[in-house]
Amino acid sequence: MNEVINVIKLSACISAQDGVISNRELDTCLELVSDAFKGVTKDVFDQAIDDFFDENMDLEDYLEKINSNTVDKFTVLKICYESAISDGFDIRENLAFTKACKFFDLQEKDFIDA
């Protein structure tokens, strides 16, 4: 379950780059995470979001946590991308997503209209 929690937190980190995480971003993330991983409940998701706001970690910290997991990096970034664009893709979110793609050696273009 820690892998899933780290995915939720990375998605929140990228979505928060514009200064706010909208309900649309949260709802999209919950839906995508629930589809991709078994056993994710609203309570687990909400606790991960609460923990995210209580932590003092940077994007790089969340990327490192994901990197140490066996979870598929494309799936992780697809969740992050779809969540962040659900309410419009702010330039700061775009920059964070670009950094995440480079970190995992993935191409941004693979997520657009995928």
N, C-alpha and C positions, 0 to 999 in steps of 0.2 A: 504494500500500500504506500510505502514511502516514495516509490517511483512516481506514482500518480500524484501524490501531494507535491512533489517537486515540479511536475508538469504544470499543475494548477498555479503554483507560485511563479514559475517562469512566465506563464501567460499573463498573470496579473502584473508582473513587473513590466512587461512590454506594453500592455494596455495602459498602465499608469504613467507612461512617459509624457503624456499630454497634460498631466496634472490631476486627472480624475479617471476612475474606473466606472463606466456607466453600467446601469442595470442591463442594458442590451449586451455589453461585453461579457458581463458575468453570466447571463442566461445562455449566451452562445457557448462560452467556455464549458459550463456545466453540461450542456447537451452533447458537445463534442467529446468531452472527457468520458462521459457516461457511455457513449457509443463505442469508444476505443478501448475502454478498460472495464472489467467486470467489478462489481461490488462498490461502485462509487455512489454514495447516497448524498442527498442534499446536505445532511448534517456533516458528513466528511468534507464536502466541498466548502461549506460555510466555515468550518473550523480552519481549513487550510487558508482561506482568505483572511480570517481574523488573525491567524498566525503571521501571515505575510505582512499585515499592517503593524504587527508588534515587533517584527524583525528590523534590523538595520543592515540589510544586505544590498549589494549592488548587482547589476545585471550579470557581471562576470561570475559572481558567487553562485547564482542560480544556474548559469551555464555549466560551471564546474560540477555542480551536483548532478545535473542531467548527464554530463559526460561520463560520470562514474557509474551510471546505471546501464542496464542492458536494453532499455527501452529504445524503440525505433526513433531515430532523430528526425526523420522526415515527418512522421506522425506527430511528434512533439511540436515541430515548427508549423505544421499545418494547423494544429489547434491554436497556437499563438497567433498566427496570421489571420485566420478566420475570426477569432475573437476580437482582435484589434481593429479589423476593418468593418466590423459589424455596425459601428457608429461613425464611420469615416476614419480615414487613415491619416492622422496627424503626422507632420514631418518628423517629430521626435519619436513617435512610434515606429515610423519607417526606418529611421536611423538605428534604433535598437534592434529591429528585426533584421536589418542588413548585417549588423554586427553578429547576431546570433547565427545567421546563415554562414558567414565567413568562419565563425568559430567551429562549426560542424562541417565545413567544407561542402556546403550545399549552395545551389544557385537559386537566387530569389525568383527568377523567371519560372522556375518549376512550381511555384506556389500560386502564381497569378492564373486565375481561371482554371485551376486544376481540380 
